[in-house]
């Protein structure tokens, strides 16, 4: 597969051109990558008006993922999810209210989008609750929520996989959405690789209309590299207006290093990636089996994630420190869970190191009571709260105050309190459980 961005950048770097343009380093090395770091010079195309090498590379990505259109982002899924919401809101039927139905375990960028775009959110709360990182939503629950609304929402928004690796039933949820006259948006930040499994498990393969992938989380792409995908059955307006939606939330100075890495990733994906991915998912399953045999409790998760439930008397943070001392850094840890993420770039030796460092677990399994749901009273809109004067106070003194900036345990996760909600006693308990010392409240 051709790599038009990478080839242009390499040619330009090799020419020895006097760089009387940005960036200020002029290609001189401090980090060592500066010679390949350029701006929108002649022939380099422009990310938000792409009709040259960037457009060619994005077309390659769309062919690989099987989409109607795929757009690049150099500012992560945070930029893409805001663009998804904008497209859904501007594409809703005339006369219908700006409402998004969303599973509560959203990334904080979703809350920021709600403030910027001024839409109303109808929350889907978890049917099971043992972590703020997860928010299981059933098709039945979604159908009941949609039927209770006076009109179809602009979109339904789901995070899958969630931070613990839990995967929603996207196919069934998509059917509910389409039957009830709305579209399905999926924050698939942690699942860019899912299209290349056999069978494919990517949200767009399962019926989603719009999807954002953080390429850098599971593919060999520089930090910030992401995709906004438009499904083949999605409204054509989404494909036509995707660039403008991204430009609304993005810098006019996108990183060409990140764009080059997205471009080179196309060749990587086309060059036998599926086989390497299958080998890695098998290796991960073998590691789960080894750890279960050694007394550890593993949770159901997406194929490239290992999620361990901390046993009695040990926290996930303590397990993370054990790994750190043994030369392994995890993705996430909280009181209940430890999460590791793998890709084909992890060696067999590294997999073995994880098992060796964790060793045997002799602590008994502990069934923790369900966490309380902090369904805070809505006092004002997210936009009103985020743009109002606010201050930080000790979390223990927040009872009865109105949340300013949202508080989450990790992104994406169920916010303990969302902007504009009154902080109740359940929220105070959760602040203490997750070690939240200060919260932001309205003055």
FIBA-924082 format. One record per residue (C-alpha): x, y, z; residue in three letters; chain. Coordinates in pm, whole numbers, plus 50000, padded with zeros to 5 digits. Layout:
% residues N
X	Y	Z	Ala	A;
...
//
This chain:
% residues 443
50000	50000	50000	Unk	A;
50132	50346	49914	Unk	A;
50215	50597	50188	Unk	A;
50182	50940	50023	Unk	A;
50234	51153	50335	Unk	A;
50545	50966	50451	Unk	A;
50693	50967	50101	Unk	A;
50641	51343	50060	Unk	A;
50792	51422	50400	Unk	A;
51097	51205	50332	Unk	A;
51151	51363	49991	Unk	A;
51126	51712	50136	Unk	A;
51367	51631	50420	Unk	A;
51620	51491	50172	Unk	A;
51615	51799	49945	Unk	A;
51801	52026	50184	Unk	A;
51556	52313	50117	Unk	A;
51616	52634	50315	Unk	A;
51315	52635	50547	Unk	A;
51185	52990	50567	Unk	A;
50858	52857	50708	Unk	A;
50727	52713	51033	Unk	A;
50817	52528	51258	Unk	A;
51089	52727	51424	Unk	A;
51339	52442	51456	Unk	A;
51392	52451	51075	Unk	A;
51459	52080	51070	Unk	A;
51761	52103	51299	Unk	A;
51780	51814	51548	Unk	A;
51724	51841	51918	Unk	A;
51497	51542	51955	Unk	A;
51612	51386	51628	Unk	A;
51277	51385	51447	Unk	A;
51272	51750	51345	Unk	A;
51376	51691	50983	Unk	A;
51040	51516	50929	Unk	A;
50834	51775	51118	Unk	A;
50684	52016	50864	Unk	A;
50382	52239	50812	Unk	A;
50137	52293	50526	Unk	A;
50394	52382	50260	Unk	A;
50331	52344	49887	Unk	A;
50248	51981	49811	Unk	A;
50194	51883	50175	Unk	A;
49814	51923	50155	Unk	A;
49610	52063	50449	Unk	A;
49431	51842	50698	Unk	A;
49094	52020	50698	Unk	A;
49089	52101	50323	Unk	A;
49253	51777	50211	Unk	A;
49259	51713	49836	Unk	A;
49613	51578	49793	Unk	A;
49839	51341	49985	Unk	A;
49631	51353	50304	Unk	A;
49311	51279	50112	Unk	A;
49487	50988	49939	Unk	A;
49607	50848	50271	Unk	A;
49263	50884	50433	Unk	A;
49112	50699	50136	Unk	A;
49360	50417	50201	Unk	A;
49247	50405	50564	Unk	A;
48880	50402	50463	Unk	A;
48946	50104	50234	Unk	A;
49125	49918	50512	Unk	A;
48848	49979	50767	Unk	A;
48563	49936	50516	Unk	A;
48405	50275	50583	Unk	A;
48216	50536	50383	Unk	A;
48481	50789	50488	Unk	A;
48765	50792	50738	Unk	A;
48913	51121	50858	Unk	A;
49243	51171	51042	Unk	A;
49283	51355	51370	Unk	A;
49610	51456	51533	Unk	A;
49432	51550	51857	Unk	A;
49301	51211	51959	Unk	A;
48951	51080	51999	Unk	A;
48872	51386	52211	Unk	A;
48855	51589	51890	Unk	A;
48671	51313	51703	Unk	A;
48396	51258	51959	Unk	A;
48316	51629	51964	Unk	A;
48294	51620	51585	Unk	A;
48066	51313	51601	Unk	A;
47828	51491	51835	Unk	A;
47829	51804	51619	Unk	A;
47745	51600	51309	Unk	A;
47460	51423	51486	Unk	A;
47316	51745	51627	Unk	A;
47334	51940	51300	Unk	A;
47197	51642	51109	Unk	A;
46893	51583	51330	Unk	A;
46544	51631	51181	Unk	A;
46419	51989	51176	Unk	A;
46216	52083	51481	Unk	A;
46352	51812	51709	Unk	A;
46532	51911	52031	Unk	A;
46913	51884	52071	Unk	A;
46915	51570	52287	Unk	A;
47180	51299	52315	Unk	A;
47106	50973	52497	Unk	A;
47438	50859	52646	Unk	A;
47567	50579	52864	Unk	A;
47698	50755	53174	Unk	A;
48060	50629	53148	Unk	A;
48169	50908	52915	Unk	A;
48510	51063	52863	Unk	A;
48533	51411	53009	Unk	A;
48559	51541	52651	Unk	A;
48191	51446	52612	Unk	A;
48101	51679	52899	Unk	A;
48310	51954	52741	Unk	A;
48124	51895	52413	Unk	A;
47791	51926	52595	Unk	A;
47900	52268	52720	Unk	A;
48029	52384	52382	Unk	A;
47738	52250	52176	Unk	A;
47472	52314	52445	Unk	A;
47280	51989	52409	Unk	A;
47068	51808	52665	Unk	A;
47187	51467	52787	Unk	A;
46959	51181	52888	Unk	A;
47179	50946	53086	Unk	A;
47171	50568	53064	Unk	A;
47274	50438	53405	Unk	A;
47441	50097	53454	Unk	A;
47226	49795	53525	Unk	A;
47520	49648	53718	Unk	A;
47769	49856	53915	Unk	A;
48103	49739	54048	Unk	A;
48320	50011	53895	Unk	A;
48282	50364	53768	Unk	A;
48473	50254	53458	Unk	A;
48188	50034	53334	Unk	A;
47829	50112	53236	Unk	A;
47657	49805	53086	Unk	A;
47350	49901	52884	Unk	A;
47107	49642	52747	Unk	A;
46902	49677	52428	Unk	A;
46587	49654	52641	Unk	A;
46699	49944	52860	Unk	A;
46782	50155	52556	Unk	A;
46449	50077	52389	Unk	A;
46255	50175	52702	Unk	A;
46450	50501	52727	Unk	A;
46387	50593	52364	Unk	A;
46017	50506	52388	Unk	A;
45982	50739	52688	Unk	A;
46113	51040	52496	Unk	A;
45869	51271	52311	Unk	A;
46086	51256	51996	Unk	A;
46387	51055	51879	Unk	A;
46715	51201	52011	Unk	A;
46980	51336	51777	Unk	A;
47189	51028	51863	Unk	A;
47263	50752	52110	Unk	A;
47621	50757	52241	Unk	A;
47799	50450	52381	Unk	A;
48156	50393	52504	Unk	A;
48280	50047	52398	Unk	A;
48517	49895	52492	Unk	A;
48503	50064	52829	Unk	A;
48816	50122	53037	Unk	A;
48799	49775	53191	Unk	A;
48752	49617	52846	Unk	A;
48379	49553	52871	Unk	A;
48214	49543	52529	Unk	A;
47858	49654	52455	Unk	A;
47623	49457	52230	Unk	A;
47669	49708	51949	Unk	A;
47474	49508	51691	Unk	A;
47162	49491	51909	Unk	A;
47192	49854	52023	Unk	A;
47230	49969	51661	Unk	A;
46912	49784	51565	Unk	A;
46722	49959	51845	Unk	A;
46855	50299	51736	Unk	A;
46765	50252	51371	Unk	A;
46422	50111	51454	Unk	A;
46352	50419	51671	Unk	A;
46471	50672	51414	Unk	A;
46810	50773	51550	Unk	A;
47179	50702	51490	Unk	A;
47439	50524	51703	Unk	A;
47769	50693	51791	Unk	A;
48044	50486	51953	Unk	A;
48352	50604	52141	Unk	A;
48575	50315	52033	Unk	A;
48893	50486	52147	Unk	A;
49036	50161	52284	Unk	A;
48933	49937	51995	Unk	A;
49087	50055	51666	Unk	A;
49218	49700	51611	Unk	A;
48875	49534	51634	Unk	A;
48808	49549	51259	Unk	A;
49104	49319	51195	Unk	A;
48986	49032	51413	Unk	A;
48816	48729	51261	Unk	A;
48525	48781	51281	Unk	A;
48549	49160	51284	Unk	A;
48422	49324	51604	Unk	A;
48460	49692	51519	Unk	A;
48148	49903	51596	Unk	A;
48107	49996	51229	Unk	A;
48110	49628	51133	Unk	A;
47828	49580	51384	Unk	A;
47601	49863	51270	Unk	A;
47722	50187	51431	Unk	A;
47687	50504	51221	Unk	A;
47978	50712	51353	Unk	A;
48279	50594	51547	Unk	A;
48601	50741	51682	Unk	A;
48917	50531	51726	Unk	A;
49230	50638	51911	Unk	A;
49475	50478	51670	Unk	A;
49762	50549	51908	Unk	A;
49611	50339	52188	Unk	A;
49632	50000	52014	Unk	A;
49813	50060	51682	Unk	A;
50170	50175	51608	Unk	A;
50075	50543	51576	Unk	A;
50218	50845	51758	Unk	A;
50021	50983	52051	Unk	A;
49727	51191	51930	Unk	A;
49671	50997	51610	Unk	A;
49303	50905	51573	Unk	A;
49028	50827	51323	Unk	A;
48675	50956	51275	Unk	A;
48491	50682	51082	Unk	A;
48162	50720	50897	Unk	A;
47968	50396	50846	Unk	A;
47865	50290	50499	Unk	A;
47494	50310	50587	Unk	A;
47523	50641	50773	Unk	A;
47369	50960	50632	Unk	A;
47582	51098	50350	Unk	A;
47588	51437	50521	Unk	A;
47815	51288	50788	Unk	A;
48075	51207	50523	Unk	A;
48032	51540	50347	Unk	A;
48065	51749	50662	Unk	A;
48319	51545	50861	Unk	A;
48615	51769	50782	Unk	A;
48429	52085	50880	Unk	A;
48319	51921	51206	Unk	A;
48676	51825	51294	Unk	A;
48806	52171	51202	Unk	A;
48563	52324	51451	Unk	A;
48746	52154	51740	Unk	A;
49100	52119	51606	Unk	A;
49418	52321	51584	Unk	A;
49510	52478	51251	Unk	A;
49861	52341	51311	Unk	A;
49823	51961	51297	Unk	A;
50132	51751	51364	Unk	A;
50280	51610	51045	Unk	A;
50476	51361	51253	Unk	A;
50144	51222	51375	Unk	A;
49993	51235	51026	Unk	A;
50295	51049	50890	Unk	A;
50252	50780	51154	Unk	A;
49884	50737	51059	Unk	A;
49990	50711	50696	Unk	A;
50257	50449	50768	Unk	A;
50008	50258	50982	Unk	A;
49805	50189	50666	Unk	A;
50095	49991	50523	Unk	A;
50139	49815	50857	Unk	A;
49771	49712	50865	Unk	A;
49780	49593	50504	Unk	A;
50096	49389	50559	Unk	A;
49986	49083	50753	Unk	A;
49858	49262	51062	Unk	A;
49561	49026	51097	Unk	A;
49791	48728	51149	Unk	A;
50006	48909	51405	Unk	A;
49693	49025	51585	Unk	A;
49558	48669	51601	Unk	A;
49888	48552	51751	Unk	A;
49873	48828	52013	Unk	A;
49512	48763	52114	Unk	A;
49600	48394	52156	Unk	A;
49898	48495	52369	Unk	A;
49675	48715	52582	Unk	A;
49427	48433	52633	Unk	A;
49712	48203	52735	Unk	A;
49829	48465	52988	Unk	A;
49479	48488	53132	Unk	A;
49474	48110	53167	Unk	A;
49814	48108	53338	Unk	A;
49702	48373	53586	Unk	A;
49370	48201	53659	Unk	A;
49560	47879	53729	Unk	A;
49778	48080	53969	Unk	A;
49475	48198	54166	Unk	A;
49400	48534	54002	Unk	A;
49050	48641	53899	Unk	A;
49039	48776	53543	Unk	A;
48745	48975	53410	Unk	A;
48580	48949	53068	Unk	A;
48735	49207	52839	Unk	A;
48822	49290	52482	Unk	A;
49088	49058	52335	Unk	A;
49391	49286	52385	Unk	A;
49322	49373	52747	Unk	A;
49394	49190	53071	Unk	A;
49174	49300	53359	Unk	A;
49240	49154	53703	Unk	A;
49009	49195	54000	Unk	A;
49216	49273	54308	Unk	A;
49182	48997	54570	Unk	A;
49092	49053	54935	Unk	A;
49341	49268	55121	Unk	A;
49520	49396	54807	Unk	A;
49428	49697	54597	Unk	A;
49478	49736	54226	Unk	A;
49722	50019	54300	Unk	A;
49933	49783	54512	Unk	A;
49936	49529	54231	Unk	A;
50045	49805	53992	Unk	A;
50335	49887	54224	Unk	A;
50435	49520	54235	Unk	A;
50446	49514	53857	Unk	A;
50638	49841	53846	Unk	A;
50906	49702	54073	Unk	A;
50934	49405	53838	Unk	A;
50977	49621	53529	Unk	A;
50616	49626	53405	Unk	A;
50398	49938	53380	Unk	A;
50022	49883	53364	Unk	A;
49759	50093	53187	Unk	A;
49533	50158	53488	Unk	A;
49476	50064	53850	Unk	A;
49214	50158	54107	Unk	A;
49106	50000	54438	Unk	A;
48925	49710	54264	Unk	A;
49099	49649	53932	Unk	A;
49429	49629	53746	Unk	A;
49432	49676	53367	Unk	A;
49707	49590	53117	Unk	A;
49688	49653	52741	Unk	A;
49892	49459	52484	Unk	A;
49959	49480	52110	Unk	A;
50165	49272	51867	Unk	A;
50458	49498	51958	Unk	A;
50480	49335	52304	Unk	A;
50729	49050	52302	Unk	A;
50675	48697	52432	Unk	A;
50937	48775	52697	Unk	A;
50726	49068	52820	Unk	A;
50417	48848	52849	Unk	A;
50620	48600	53053	Unk	A;
50745	48880	53276	Unk	A;
50389	48977	53371	Unk	A;
50309	48622	53482	Unk	A;
50640	48590	53667	Unk	A;
50607	48920	53855	Unk	A;
50248	48857	53962	Unk	A;
50327	48499	54062	Unk	A;
50070	48307	54264	Unk	A;
49780	48467	54443	Unk	A;
49691	48307	54775	Unk	A;
49458	48584	54895	Unk	A;
49092	48481	54898	Unk	A;
48851	48633	54651	Unk	A;
48652	48917	54796	Unk	A;
48306	49017	54682	Unk	A;
48280	49392	54729	Unk	A;
47937	49549	54780	Unk	A;
47798	49738	54480	Unk	A;
47910	50098	54454	Unk	A;
47639	50359	54514	Unk	A;
47500	50544	54215	Unk	A;
47544	50918	54250	Unk	A;
47236	51040	54066	Unk	A;
47284	51405	54142	Unk	A;
46991	51646	54115	Unk	A;
47019	51849	53795	Unk	A;
47017	52218	53888	Unk	A;
47125	52373	53559	Unk	A;
47265	52276	53220	Unk	A;
47621	52158	53174	Unk	A;
47693	52470	52968	Unk	A;
47555	52705	53234	Unk	A;
47760	52535	53506	Unk	A;
48090	52518	53319	Unk	A;
48069	52886	53224	Unk	A;
47971	53001	53574	Unk	A;
48225	53112	53840	Unk	A;
48354	52814	54038	Unk	A;
48622	52716	54288	Unk	A;
48795	52408	54429	Unk	A;
48708	52290	54779	Unk	A;
48786	51976	54985	Unk	A;
48570	51687	54863	Unk	A;
48441	51623	55215	Unk	A;
48287	51971	55222	Unk	A;
48106	51940	54888	Unk	A;
47772	51796	55002	Unk	A;
47488	52007	54864	Unk	A;
47714	52212	54637	Unk	A;
47664	52228	54260	Unk	A;
47937	52065	54053	Unk	A;
48139	52296	53829	Unk	A;
48405	52094	53647	Unk	A;
48310	51723	53625	Unk	A;
48480	51474	53853	Unk	A;
48576	51132	53716	Unk	A;
48793	50850	53850	Unk	A;
48959	50805	53510	Unk	A;
48864	50877	53150	Unk	A;
48633	50735	53032	Unk	A;
48430	50663	53344	Unk	A;
48104	50743	53512	Unk	A;
48150	51098	53642	Unk	A;
48086	51105	54015	Unk	A;
47928	51443	53953	Unk	A;
47857	51619	53625	Unk	A;
47859	51996	53582	Unk	A;
47526	52141	53695	Unk	A;
47436	51854	53929	Unk	A;
47398	51895	54305	Unk	A;
47647	51677	54492	Unk	A;
47467	51424	54710	Unk	A;
47580	51189	54989	Unk	A;
47649	50903	54743	Unk	A;
47892	51125	54554	Unk	A;
48078	51212	54874	Unk	A;
48117	50839	54948	Unk	A;
48257	50781	54599	Unk	A;
48499	51073	54631	Unk	A;
48644	50906	54941	Unk	A;
48651	50560	54781	Unk	A;
48847	50678	54478	Unk	A;
49076	50913	54667	Unk	A;
48935	51235	54522	Unk	A;
49070	51508	54751	Unk	A;
48919	51820	54595	Unk	A;
48619	51898	54377	Unk	A;
48519	52198	54170	Unk	A;
48191	52364	54268	Unk	A;
47999	52676	54177	Unk	A;
48053	52981	54391	Unk	A;
//
